[in-house]
Amino acid sequence: MFMRNSWYVAAWANEVEGDVLLSRKILGDQVVLFRQQNGIAAALIDRCSHRFAPLSMGRREGDCIRCMYHGLVFAADGKCVEEPGRPRPSPQTSIRSYPLVERYKQLWIWMGDVALADPALIPDCHWQDDPAWRSIPAYIHYNADYRLIMDNQLDFSHLSFVHEGTLGGSKRIAETKPKVEVIDGNLRLTRWYLNEPEIAPYLKGVVNLQGPIDRWHIYDWSIAGNVLNMDSGSAPAGTGAPQGHRVAEALQFHATQCTTPEDETHSHFFWTYAHNFNLEDGAFTRALADRIQIGFDEDRRTIEAQQKVVNMSGNDKMAYIYVDAALTQGRRLLEARIAAEQSAACGSA
């Protein structure tokens, strides 16, 4: 079950350039993304109204897409504007279009009630195009339910085990209970690991911070669009990081992770891992992204394996342990929003 009245990331903006027709399934709908002559991106259902041929197999002509089966032409608003052999297109040949906004180097799509599609509701991901930060856009396809990815994001205790030699490095992560807050209907989680003996494995060899550190993960999870924004970093132990003081030697990062359901058991995962130092060192940005990718591949393998077991488990229920407070709260918030949306839709009907 999905929340449809929400902005989701459909693609990185650089995936849709020139005459590219990008087909992507989002919340069970096959959508085609393309750019008009003025560079503004548009989204249509990836299906000609005539014989249901995929429009993504067609070609862009000006601001339109021509279906290359029988030649119908569709504008960015979904209106059929040309039918070969007729002065005007036949009735009922127009197709669905979707609101689409380009922001933060991403194309955000609205899959629900068009009247509710307010761009101001797009979650803040400005770190991805802020000149004070550097990151590399990345994408992972999951053969898994988006909610299992959400559970993973809201339970950083797994860093101690899934990522023991990469993103984690300390059993204290699993032993540290996070502060969990509900803010404006979304979640904020705060974790501090004080006086750790050394930096995390993924940073070794790419940064020079030595000795004991104070390490943190502070992240906000937005139910709308399944967006995680995380402030993380390491500072020399005892230099005031928990009180908000960041000395020059401190390492500060910002992770943005956007999970878009493809269907019930497949998902799109768009991510960046930004840093606000070494801004002109492209090799550092690349090395950092490559190491984070290794950690995310560990997540993907674990969650896809979990999905296979879930598929075979019938009505068996998962057990819950004390580290599940945040993911349990996240599931409840998500389910409440979906139920409210469905109730509103039934009332309108």
C-alpha positions as a Python dict, from the first residue, in 0.01 Angstrom:
ca = {
    (1, 'M'): (0, 0, 0),
    (2, 'F'): (136, 342, -96),
    (3, 'M'): (80, 704, -3),
    (4, 'R'): (4, 864, -339),
    (5, 'N'): (-43, 1227, -237),
    (6, 'S'): (326, 1290, -195),
    (7, 'W'): (627, 1401, -399),
    (8, 'Y'): (861, 1113, -488),
    (9, 'V'): (1194, 1119, -665),
    (10, 'A'): (1137, 981, -1015),
    (11, 'A'): (1492, 1023, -1146),
    (12, 'W'): (1810, 1220, -1121),
    (13, 'A'): (1782, 1519, -1353),
    (14, 'N'): (2086, 1407, -1553),
    (15, 'E'): (1912, 1079, -1640),
    (16, 'V'): (1674, 1275, -1863),
    (17, 'E'): (1872, 1484, -2111),
    (18, 'G'): (1833, 1569, -2479),
    (19, 'D'): (1596, 1331, -2659),
    (20, 'V'): (1603, 1065, -2386),
    (21, 'L'): (1271, 898, -2306),
    (22, 'L'): (1318, 737, -1964),
    (23, 'S'): (1066, 471, -1865),
    (24, 'R'): (1035, 401, -1493),
    (25, 'K'): (768, 229, -1285),
    (26, 'I'): (658, 436, -985),
    (27, 'L'): (393, 319, -735),
    (28, 'G'): (289, 57, -990),
    (29, 'D'): (243, 307, -1276),
    (30, 'Q'): (475, 292, -1577),
    (31, 'V'): (580, 650, -1648),
    (32, 'V'): (788, 806, -1927),
    (33, 'L'): (1002, 1111, -1848),
    (34, 'F'): (1129, 1351, -2114),
    (35, 'R'): (1233, 1711, -2169),
    (36, 'Q'): (1061, 1974, -2376),
    (37, 'Q'): (1255, 2210, -2602),
    (38, 'N'): (1283, 2466, -2324),
    (39, 'G'): (1448, 2206, -2099),
    (40, 'I'): (1151, 2163, -1867),
    (41, 'A'): (1092, 1796, -1784),
    (42, 'A'): (751, 1630, -1815),
    (43, 'A'): (597, 1297, -1718),
    (44, 'L'): (329, 1093, -1896),
    (45, 'I'): (188, 748, -1848),
    (46, 'D'): (410, 526, -2062),
    (47, 'R'): (126, 401, -2275),
    (48, 'C'): (-26, 520, -2599),
    (49, 'S'): (-404, 547, -2568),
    (50, 'H'): (-459, 362, -2895),
    (51, 'R'): (-310, 13, -2868),
    (52, 'F'): (-116, 61, -2543),
    (53, 'A'): (229, 61, -2705),
    (54, 'P'): (497, 209, -2474),
    (55, 'L'): (562, 573, -2554),
    (56, 'S'): (919, 525, -2434),
    (57, 'M'): (973, 327, -2757),
    (58, 'G'): (865, 635, -2952),
    (59, 'R'): (1060, 952, -3021),
    (60, 'R'): (1059, 1308, -2899),
    (61, 'E'): (938, 1564, -3150),
    (62, 'G'): (968, 1918, -3020),
    (63, 'D'): (769, 1936, -2698),
    (64, 'C'): (586, 1610, -2771),
    (65, 'I'): (631, 1232, -2797),
    (66, 'R'): (527, 1044, -3107),
    (67, 'C'): (418, 684, -3064),
    (68, 'M'): (609, 484, -3323),
    (69, 'Y'): (339, 219, -3359),
    (70, 'H'): (60, 417, -3528),
    (71, 'G'): (201, 768, -3505),
    (72, 'L'): (-16, 944, -3248),
    (73, 'V'): (154, 1247, -3094),
    (74, 'F'): (115, 1352, -2729),
    (75, 'A'): (199, 1685, -2568),
    (76, 'A'): (352, 1728, -2222),
    (77, 'D'): (5, 1774, -2069),
    (78, 'G'): (-107, 1436, -2208),
    (79, 'K'): (-328, 1579, -2480),
    (80, 'C'): (-321, 1392, -2812),
    (81, 'V'): (-238, 1664, -3067),
    (82, 'E'): (-197, 1461, -3386),
    (83, 'E'): (-349, 1147, -3538),
    (84, 'P'): (-225, 1049, -3885),
    (85, 'G'): (-506, 1064, -4145),
    (86, 'R'): (-739, 1292, -3942),
    (87, 'P'): (-752, 1672, -3916),
    (88, 'R'): (-813, 1635, -3542),
    (89, 'P'): (-739, 1344, -3308),
    (90, 'S'): (-1017, 1099, -3228),
    (91, 'P'): (-1206, 1145, -2899),
    (92, 'Q'): (-1066, 994, -2579),
    (93, 'T'): (-712, 965, -2712),
    (94, 'S'): (-548, 1190, -2451),
    (95, 'I'): (-350, 1025, -2171),
    (96, 'R'): (-257, 1093, -1811),
    (97, 'S'): (17, 1341, -1728),
    (98, 'Y'): (181, 1379, -1386),
    (99, 'P'): (301, 1693, -1206),
    (100, 'L'): (681, 1701, -1222),
    (101, 'V'): (922, 1945, -1054),
    (102, 'E'): (1299, 1965, -1097),
    (103, 'R'): (1471, 2046, -769),
    (104, 'Y'): (1793, 1948, -589),
    (105, 'K'): (1925, 1781, -909),
    (106, 'Q'): (1621, 1549, -900),
    (107, 'L'): (1290, 1513, -1081),
    (108, 'W'): (1007, 1494, -826),
    (109, 'I'): (677, 1339, -935),
    (110, 'W'): (328, 1356, -781),
    (111, 'M'): (128, 1035, -829),
    (112, 'G'): (-195, 1132, -651),
    (113, 'D'): (-461, 1403, -666),
    (114, 'V'): (-326, 1671, -900),
    (115, 'A'): (-515, 1943, -712),
    (116, 'L'): (-299, 1873, -403),
    (117, 'A'): (38, 1886, -583),
    (118, 'D'): (199, 2181, -407),
    (119, 'P'): (575, 2205, -483),
    (120, 'A'): (625, 2363, -140),
    (121, 'L'): (568, 2012, 4),
    (122, 'I'): (887, 1874, -155),
    (123, 'P'): (1123, 1775, 132),
    (124, 'D'): (1433, 1990, 170),
    (125, 'C'): (1733, 1821, 7),
    (126, 'H'): (1933, 2137, -71),
    (127, 'W'): (2265, 1979, 30),
    (128, 'Q'): (2266, 1807, -311),
    (129, 'D'): (2307, 2134, -504),
    (130, 'D'): (2436, 2370, -233),
    (131, 'P'): (2778, 2512, -336),
    (132, 'A'): (2896, 2470, 23),
    (133, 'W'): (2868, 2090, -14),
    (134, 'R'): (2995, 1829, -261),
    (135, 'S'): (2838, 1494, -352),
    (136, 'I'): (2782, 1256, -642),
    (137, 'P'): (2428, 1151, -743),
    (138, 'A'): (2381, 774, -713),
    (139, 'Y'): (2106, 516, -762),
    (140, 'I'): (2039, 159, -648),
    (141, 'H'): (1753, -66, -758),
    (142, 'Y'): (1612, -291, -486),
    (143, 'N'): (1420, -615, -527),
    (144, 'A'): (1245, -535, -200),
    (145, 'D'): (946, -362, -43),
    (146, 'Y'): (1023, 5, 29),
    (147, 'R'): (911, -45, 389),
    (148, 'L'): (1196, -287, 454),
    (149, 'I'): (1437, -17, 335),
    (150, 'M'): (1260, 230, 564),
    (151, 'D'): (1302, -11, 857),
    (152, 'N'): (1673, -33, 781),
    (153, 'Q'): (1709, 346, 778),
    (154, 'L'): (1530, 385, 1110),
    (155, 'D'): (1742, 121, 1283),
    (156, 'F'): (2110, 218, 1279),
    (157, 'S'): (2193, -58, 1527),
    (158, 'H'): (2253, -274, 1220),
    (159, 'L'): (2570, -71, 1146),
    (160, 'S'): (2750, -273, 1411),
    (161, 'F'): (2690, -599, 1224),
    (162, 'V'): (2593, -554, 858),
    (163, 'H'): (2861, -284, 825),
    (164, 'E'): (3113, -405, 1082),
    (165, 'G'): (3409, -343, 849),
    (166, 'T'): (3269, -50, 651),
    (167, 'L'): (3019, 208, 781),
    (168, 'G'): (3001, 76, 1138),
    (169, 'G'): (3311, -37, 1318),
    (170, 'S'): (3179, -28, 1673),
    (171, 'K'): (2944, -248, 1872),
    (172, 'R'): (2848, 62, 2071),
    (173, 'I'): (2627, 174, 1783),
    (174, 'A'): (2395, -121, 1848),
    (175, 'E'): (2414, -66, 2222),
    (176, 'T'): (2326, 304, 2205),
    (177, 'K'): (1957, 384, 2235),
    (178, 'P'): (1864, 677, 2011),
    (179, 'K'): (1660, 977, 2110),
    (180, 'V'): (1339, 949, 1904),
    (181, 'E'): (1122, 1255, 1845),
    (182, 'V'): (806, 1310, 1641),
    (183, 'I'): (828, 1657, 1486),
    (184, 'D'): (549, 1785, 1262),
    (185, 'G'): (441, 1428, 1192),
    (186, 'N'): (789, 1313, 1093),
    (187, 'L'): (1073, 1146, 1287),
    (188, 'R'): (1406, 1272, 1416),
    (189, 'L'): (1660, 1030, 1560),
    (190, 'T'): (1972, 1135, 1748),
    (191, 'R'): (2263, 908, 1835),
    (192, 'W'): (2595, 1008, 1997),
    (193, 'Y'): (2889, 775, 2047),
    (194, 'L'): (3135, 955, 2272),
    (195, 'N'): (3506, 879, 2306),
    (196, 'E'): (3519, 613, 2035),
    (197, 'P'): (3879, 487, 1993),
    (198, 'E'): (3900, 571, 1621),
    (199, 'I'): (3711, 678, 1311),
    (200, 'A'): (3480, 442, 1118),
    (201, 'P'): (3646, 195, 878),
    (202, 'Y'): (3512, 365, 563),
    (203, 'L'): (3704, 685, 648),
    (204, 'K'): (4040, 524, 709),
    (205, 'G'): (4288, 618, 441),
    (206, 'V'): (4083, 906, 303),
    (207, 'V'): (4090, 1144, 605),
    (208, 'N'): (4361, 1225, 860),
    (209, 'L'): (4164, 1242, 1184),
    (210, 'Q'): (4348, 1031, 1443),
    (211, 'G'): (4283, 926, 1800),
    (212, 'P'): (3962, 912, 2008),
    (213, 'I'): (3655, 1076, 1856),
    (214, 'D'): (3302, 1181, 1935),
    (215, 'R'): (3078, 1049, 1658),
    (216, 'W'): (2716, 1131, 1576),
    (217, 'H'): (2418, 1039, 1358),
    (218, 'I'): (2129, 1289, 1364),
    (219, 'Y'): (1869, 1217, 1102),
    (220, 'D'): (1527, 1335, 998),
    (221, 'W'): (1293, 1099, 819),
    (222, 'S'): (1015, 1256, 614),
    (223, 'I'): (715, 1029, 562),
    (224, 'A'): (627, 1222, 246),
    (225, 'G'): (846, 1074, -26),
    (226, 'N'): (1034, 846, 216),
    (227, 'V'): (1323, 1092, 248),
    (228, 'L'): (1605, 1054, 500),
    (229, 'N'): (1834, 1352, 569),
    (230, 'M'): (2121, 1274, 802),
    (231, 'D'): (2381, 1494, 968),
    (232, 'S'): (2674, 1275, 1065),
    (233, 'G'): (3036, 1316, 1150),
    (234, 'S'): (3332, 1276, 1379),
    (235, 'A'): (3523, 1525, 1591),
    (236, 'P'): (3821, 1491, 1826),
    (237, 'A'): (3682, 1360, 2154),
    (238, 'G'): (3596, 1623, 2411),
    (239, 'T'): (3604, 1923, 2174),
    (240, 'G'): (3237, 2014, 2222),
    (241, 'A'): (3066, 1847, 1925),
    (242, 'P'): (2760, 1736, 2132),
    (243, 'Q'): (2713, 2099, 2236),
    (244, 'G'): (2719, 2212, 1873),
    (245, 'H'): (3082, 2324, 1853),
    (246, 'R'): (3264, 2194, 1546),
    (247, 'V'): (3642, 2242, 1559),
    (248, 'A'): (3836, 2278, 1234),
    (249, 'E'): (3946, 1914, 1250),
    (250, 'A'): (3588, 1784, 1267),
    (251, 'L'): (3452, 1587, 973),
    (252, 'Q'): (3091, 1668, 885),
    (253, 'F'): (2878, 1486, 628),
    (254, 'H'): (2519, 1502, 509),
    (255, 'A'): (2349, 1195, 364),
    (256, 'T'): (2029, 1223, 161),
    (257, 'Q'): (1841, 902, 83),
    (258, 'C'): (1513, 901, -111),
    (259, 'T'): (1324, 573, -151),
    (260, 'T'): (1054, 556, -419),
    (261, 'P'): (836, 244, -440),
    (262, 'E'): (841, 81, -782),
    (263, 'D'): (570, -166, -684),
    (264, 'E'): (495, -382, -379),
    (265, 'T'): (828, -568, -386),
    (266, 'H'): (1067, -342, -579),
    (267, 'S'): (1207, 3, -502),
    (268, 'H'): (1419, 288, -636),
    (269, 'F'): (1685, 426, -402),
    (270, 'F'): (1841, 766, -480),
    (271, 'W'): (2126, 880, -258),
    (272, 'T'): (2410, 1125, -203),
    (273, 'Y'): (2673, 1153, 68),
    (274, 'A'): (2786, 1514, 85),
    (275, 'H'): (3087, 1669, 260),
    (276, 'N'): (3157, 2036, 343),
    (277, 'F'): (3537, 2020, 336),
    (278, 'N'): (3791, 1935, 62),
    (279, 'L'): (3542, 2097, -175),
    (280, 'E'): (3782, 2122, -469),
    (281, 'D'): (3914, 1766, -436),
    (282, 'G'): (3705, 1566, -683),
    (283, 'A'): (3908, 1252, -613),
    (284, 'F'): (3810, 1271, -247),
    (285, 'T'): (3441, 1308, -334),
    (286, 'R'): (3464, 1006, -564),
    (287, 'A'): (3654, 793, -310),
    (288, 'L'): (3402, 878, -39),
    (289, 'A'): (3106, 789, -262),
    (290, 'D'): (3272, 460, -364),
    (291, 'R'): (3314, 358, 0),
    (292, 'I'): (2955, 449, 88),
    (293, 'Q'): (2843, 245, -214),
    (294, 'I'): (3013, -62, -63),
    (295, 'G'): (2808, -13, 254),
    (296, 'F'): (2485, 35, 62),
    (297, 'D'): (2554, -280, -136),
    (298, 'E'): (2575, -461, 197),
    (299, 'D'): (2234, -320, 286),
    (300, 'R'): (2086, -420, -49),
    (301, 'R'): (2206, -780, -24),
    (302, 'T'): (2071, -810, 330),
    (303, 'I'): (1732, -654, 256),
    (304, 'E'): (1678, -846, -70),
    (305, 'A'): (1756, -1170, 114),
    (306, 'Q'): (1514, -1062, 386),
    (307, 'Q'): (1245, -999, 122),
    (308, 'K'): (1279, -1355, -7),
    (309, 'V'): (1221, -1490, 342),
    (310, 'V'): (926, -1255, 396),
    (311, 'N'): (772, -1384, 73),
    (312, 'M'): (781, -1739, 211),
    (313, 'S'): (667, -1655, 564),
    (314, 'G'): (292, -1635, 509),
    (315, 'N'): (116, -1477, 805),
    (316, 'D'): (402, -1531, 1050),
    (317, 'K'): (478, -1220, 1255),
    (318, 'M'): (822, -1068, 1314),
    (319, 'A'): (944, -1032, 1670),
    (320, 'Y'): (1028, -687, 1803),
    (321, 'I'): (1324, -596, 2024),
    (322, 'Y'): (1416, -279, 2212),
    (323, 'V'): (1605, -121, 1918),
    (324, 'D'): (1283, -122, 1713),
    (325, 'A'): (1128, 185, 1876),
    (326, 'A'): (1199, 415, 1582),
    (327, 'L'): (1102, 177, 1302),
    (328, 'T'): (782, 88, 1488),
    (329, 'Q'): (698, 455, 1522),
    (330, 'G'): (781, 508, 1155),
    (331, 'R'): (551, 229, 1043),
    (332, 'R'): (267, 367, 1256),
    (333, 'L'): (309, 718, 1114),
    (334, 'L'): (318, 584, 758),
    (335, 'E'): (13, 362, 806),
    (336, 'A'): (-181, 649, 964),
    (337, 'R'): (-104, 879, 669),
    (338, 'I'): (-207, 613, 417),
    (339, 'A'): (-530, 542, 606),
    (340, 'A'): (-611, 914, 625),
    (341, 'E'): (-551, 954, 252),
    (342, 'Q'): (-775, 659, 169),
    (343, 'S'): (-1046, 784, 403),
    (344, 'A'): (-1037, 1127, 238),
    (345, 'A'): (-1060, 966, -106),
    (346, 'C'): (-1362, 758, -1),
    (347, 'G'): (-1527, 1067, 143),
    (348, 'S'): (-1477, 1256, -182),
    (349, 'A'): (-1621, 967, -377),
}
